[in-house]
Amino acid sequence: MDFQLDYDMDVQNNRWNVTLAGEIDIFDSPELKARLTALLEEKDADLYLQCKNLEYIDSTGLGALVGVLKTVNSNGREMHLISIKPNIQKLFKITNLDKVFILEDGVDNG
């Protein structure tokens, strides 16, 4: 299953609400990074990634997210990952990325 990415701009809170679904692997990672970067170029804002329907992500997908996080942080913004499945949370913990990203439970924190 390929990954899906839907988004909308929450102007009131100056944040992109992005929904990720499916699987992100070596084939999808460049597109993920390009699409998230394009959003930030369109409007500099915080990124809130809803991950409840994200089934799988590999190391290249994590690398793409780290690259986007660097852009977000360099602009003084935040990147939140919301409702990550336990198998993906484990990957973040193993790689210590749980200390780098803001990981949240719940559907919406805005």
C-alpha positions in Angstrom: 0.0 0.0 0.0 1.4 3.4 -1.0 1.3 6.3 1.4 -1.4 9.0 1.3 -0.9 12.6 2.4 -3.8 15.0 2.9 -3.5 18.5 4.4 -5.2 21.7 5.2 -4.0 25.0 6.6 -5.3 26.1 10.0 -4.9 29.8 9.6 -6.1 30.7 13.1 -3.4 28.6 14.7 -0.8 29.0 11.9 -0.3 25.3 11.4 -0.5 22.7 8.7 -2.6 19.8 9.6 -1.3 16.8 7.6 -2.8 13.3 7.6 -0.5 10.4 6.7 -1.8 7.0 5.8 -0.4 3.8 4.4 3.3 2.9 4.2 6.3 5.1 3.8 9.4 3.3 2.5 12.4 4.0 0.2 10.2 4.5 -2.8 7.9 7.0 -1.0 10.3 8.9 1.2 11.5 11.4 -1.4 7.9 12.3 -2.3 7.0 12.7 1.4 9.9 15.1 2.0 9.1 17.0 -1.2 5.4 17.4 -0.4 6.0 18.5 3.2 8.8 20.9 2.1 6.4 22.4 -0.5 3.8 23.1 2.1 6.4 24.9 4.2 7.5 26.9 1.2 3.9 27.9 0.5 3.3 28.9 4.1 5.8 28.9 7.0 3.9 27.3 9.9 4.0 24.5 12.5 3.5 21.0 11.1 1.0 18.6 12.8 1.2 15.1 11.3 -1.7 12.9 12.2 -0.3 9.4 12.0 -3.2 7.2 13.2 -3.5 5.5 9.8 0.2 5.3 9.1 0.9 1.5 9.1 4.7 1.4 8.4 7.7 3.7 8.0 11.3 2.6 7.3 14.6 4.3 8.0 14.4 6.3 4.8 11.0 7.6 5.8 12.4 8.6 9.2 15.3 10.3 7.4 12.8 12.3 5.3 11.0 13.4 8.5 14.3 14.4 10.1 15.1 16.5 7.0 11.7 18.2 7.2 12.2 18.7 11.0 15.5 20.6 10.3 13.6 23.0 8.0 10.8 23.4 10.5 13.2 24.1 13.4 15.4 26.5 11.4 12.3 28.6 10.9 11.5 28.6 14.6 8.5 26.3 14.2 7.5 23.0 15.7 6.7 19.6 14.2 4.2 17.3 16.1 3.5 13.6 15.3 0.1 12.6 16.6 -1.4 9.1 17.3 1.6 7.0 16.2 0.9 3.3 16.3 2.9 1.2 18.8 5.1 -0.5 16.2 6.2 2.9 14.8 6.6 4.3 18.3 9.0 1.5 19.0 11.1 2.5 15.9 11.3 6.1 17.2 12.4 4.9 20.6 15.1 2.5 19.2 16.5 5.3 17.1 16.2 7.9 20.0 14.1 10.0 17.6 11.4 10.1 20.3 13.7 12.7 22.0 13.9 14.8 18.8 10.3 14.8 17.7 7.3 16.0 19.6 5.2 12.8 19.9 1.6 13.2 21.0 -1.4 10.9 21.7 -4.9 11.9 20.6 -6.5 13.1 17.5 -6.0 16.8 17.8 -4.2 19.1 20.2 -5.1 22.4 18.7 
